[in-house]
Amino acid sequence: MSTPRPQPVNLPESDWVFGYGSLIWHPEFDYTEQAVARLHGFHRAFCIRSTRYRGTPQQPGVVLGLQPGGSCVGMAFRLARPTRRQSLERLYAREMLADVYRPTLVPVALANGRTEQALTFVANRVSEAYQRLSETDILHRLRHAGGDRGRNRDYAMNTHQALLALGVRDRRLARLARLLEPDARAQASART
């Protein structure tokens, strides 16, 4: 018997979604506007065990979640009105496979100075998938795990590159990317 999936919440009129990981570079929903945005009170961290998208039960991966404290720069998307319901259903199907996140409405500061209420997914710290891992354990998972959506390493590197393209440098993610670079060079030379 599968766990019932939470249904999408009714968003305020603004209809914004805040992405801080793969939603930045692979949103999979229709939107009419996007803007770099900052969320105060939370930071991005590799703290969610992934046994489907970026890992398996035998070789779990790790994906990003929001944890209390600090701030996080990501991308805010305004959902397209005509497909809002379908977009929310796709988003929930993607993010709410289990109880790993808590859908939360938060104020985000857009780069143009506006503040909008946005839906985001905060790490559920009581979920069995929530983990506090050392940098060594995170790197091990990023290097070795892969799942339905590809290698865990690619998830981290794509997020890092997408943030750099926005002019955002996440110190923790940049450090992990530097440590993963020798792996990327070795894999590229092995293919040639």
Buried (B, 14 or more C-beta within 10 A) or exposed (E): EEEEBEEBEEBEEBBBBBBBBBBBBBBEBBBEEBBBBBBEEBBBBBBBBBBBBBBBEEBBBBBBBBBEEEEBBBBBBBBBEEBBEEBBBBBBEBBBBBBBBBBBBBBBBBEEEEEBBBBBBBBBEEBEBBBEBEEEEBBBBBBBBBBEBEBBBBBBBBBBEBBBEBEBEBEEBBEBBEBBEEBEEEEEEEEE
